[in-house]
Structures are given as structure tokens and as C-alpha cells.
Amino acid sequence: MTAWNDSRAKNALNRIFMAAVASADPAKVLQQHLPSPPKGRCVVVGAGKASAAMAAALEAAWPHVDLSGVVVTRYGHAVPTSHIEIIEASHPVPDDKSAEAAKRILAAVEGLTADDMVIALISGGGSALMVAPAEGMTLADKMAVNRALLASGATISEMNAVRKHLSRIKGGRLALAAKPAKVVSLLISDVPGDDPSEIASGPTVADPSDIQTVREIVSRYALDLPETVRRVLEQGEETPKSGDIEEDVRMIAAPSLALQAAADEAVKLGLTPLILGDSLEGESRDVGAVMAGIASSASRKGLPVKGPAVLLSGGETTVTIGKGPAGKGGRNTEFLLSLALTLKGSAGIWAIAGDSDGIDGVEDAAGAVVTPDTLERMRAAGVDPRQSLVNHDSYTAFKAADDLVVTGPTLTNVNDIRVILIG
């Protein structure tokens, strides 16, 4: 058999990563999850990085159903549709378009009857893209909250708990506004564990979190919040709970399914896949160091899997910026830089990690690849990789090594995909 080298390994990693992304393509998976069309109107609403692609897939699947409505997606993620309006807004920090989208979506579900149906197309990113600040708050307040959460190191679940209690549309409030119409939610998961109430802060799903939990999160991370936000949290208005709304939730794509698609592709390439989990969380640099240790063990001792093999994992790590310097980068490139530094150029180990939506953080890359000589090439380009990790400047380091992975928007989102190849 041909020996594994950089070229062969990078080609395999790319194929495995893209197989995972393709498994969540709305055009391929949405139709099989659709309900029967309603007797009355069918209003389509939605939010997330995949919402426009989901809307186009719905129109293709139901050409004879009279559809109307509006969905919001990230700038650059819109696709052509005939009946469902597409709005683009900012992510990860909301803007005026995010507020306009929420207003239009709430208006679209007003005045419906029990014969009508609302189809909610929900995917990751919806929290920032669809913003309706709680009474007494402004959009600027919500933007300040998002910035504080993103820099805090809080988990996605903790971030969403806060967002829900500061919103007029999240945490089940969109479903409440649509009553008495039937609401069918089609979801693409990007959260650890695939909890529907966490995806885009669960606008059509009852919220299990409570106001006391939110107050504890704010205290734990010492969040610097505007005074208006603190007043809202003190007033303590609760989100809809189980029994307040009827739920018909259908998961059409999820990290676990994407990892299985990656594993299937690995087998085709002659690699033994080992799925370590679809909901790995923690500080990106810490997870990178741990995964490097597992990869080293597999390479040297054949444990937990003997090469040629791939270690597959998903989920969402975090990057805590704190008050120190912060360059360019996302959680995937930070994970990979830590992995590379821990491996120290070990032969026979390669890796790719990226956000399945094609954008790692706020830069133009999905992620990056690591080869045994990545650190050497960074240093040759005048970059100190260890200092880059300290400065959260992983994007710059991988760009210098020409190891960034640029896919452009993939129009779906099942969170991060990490693949480590053991030759």
C-alpha cells in the first residue's frame, strides 16, 4: 500500500471533512422530514446560517403549496427563492438587519388560525441573526451582551440561556406568538447534544432554563452588562415552559450524523475511523493538547486505535480572550495551533478542523490543516507559533504557513468537525 505523505493525507482529510459537511445539505435531507401541507395558510419563518438554503429546499419540495414568509441568514449566505423572502444580517454580533428580521418574522405569524401552519427553519447562528430585545432594552444593549458573552468563555448553552431571557422571540416566544397555528420546526443542530431548545436559542421550543440560572451565569463570568440589561434580569420575566406551547420538532441534520458520514468516507479511503464524540467542549487550546496526546498514543502504541486511522470529533470549544492581546482566529485554528505545538512535529500525524458553516469565527477560513512541518513553516515565515497561541492569533499563524482551509459559506451548520489522521 502507498505510504502516507503530506499530499495524500491532506487530500484524505479534505474529503472526510467535506463528506461531513455534505451530509447536512438541506437540499438532500429536508424533504423527508416534511409534514403534510395544511388546510389553511403555510407561513415559513426561520433564522440561522442554513435558513436560506433550507427555504430553497422547501420550495423545491413543495412546488404546489402556496408558501409565504421570511427567513434571516448571515451576510453572504443567501440563495435565490421564489416565495420566501431572505434577509441577511450580521453574525456573531447582531446589527440593525437582525432587529428588522425579528420584527418581520413576528409580524408574519400574527393573526393565524388553527387551520394554518408555521414551518420554522432553524439552524445555528439564529441567536445573533434574529434579535428582538426585551422591553426596556435597545439593540445596542443586545450587541453589548453578545460581545461580553463571546469573550467570556461561557459555553454555548450558557450563552443561549442568557439570550433567551433578554428576548421577545427566543426561548419559545416565537411559537407562543404563532398560536393557534400549528408550528412545525425543522432543525439543523450545531449544539452539543442536539438539544432543540439550544439551537438558535430555541425560538419555537419550551425553555428549560430559568432566570435564576441566568443570574448565576452573569455572576460566574463577571459579565459587564449595561444597566438596562441588569434591570431586565432583576425583573425576572420567565420564558415559555413545557405546556405553554405545542411542539413538533424534527431534527434534519446533526453533528452525530455528520461524523458518521465522515467515518464512512474514511473507510472508503482505507482508514479505521474512531468517533470520540459529537459534543466535545472546553477551552480550545486545552482540547487541542488533549487530542494531541490521544493521537500520539495511537501513533506510537496503537491505542485507542491502530493506524492507518482517523480520530473524529465534533462539538464546540471556546476561546476565552480575557483582557490580554487578541489577534485573528477562531476556535478551530486555536485548537489546531495548540495541537501542533503539543505534537512538536511528530511524524505520521496530520489534522484538519473547521466550522461546518465555512467560517471559523469572523475570518474568511473554515479552519486549517496541520502537517508534521507546520510549525517549521510558520517559523520560516517569521511567526512564533507559541506566541501566536498566547495572543489568540492562530489565523495569522496558519495563513503564514499557507495551511488555512477556505471553503466559502457552505450554507449549512452542524458545528465543528475535527479529523486527526494517524498514518
RANOR-V288615 format. One record per helix or strand of 2 or more residues. SS is the DSSP state (a for helix, b for strand). FROM is the first residue (numbers start at 0). LEN is the number of residues. If there is no record, write none. Layout:
BEGIN
SS/FROM/LEN  SS/FROM/LEN
END
This chain:
BEGIN
a/5/17  a/25/4  a/30/3  b/41/6  a/50/11  b/66/8  b/84/5  a/95/13  b/116/7  a/125/4  a/138/14  a/155/9  a/172/6  b/181/7  a/191/3  a/198/3  a/210/10  a/226/9  b/247/6  a/254/14  b/271/6  a/283/18  b/308/7  a/330/13  b/348/7  b/366/4  a/373/7  a/384/6  a/393/7  b/403/2  b/415/7
END
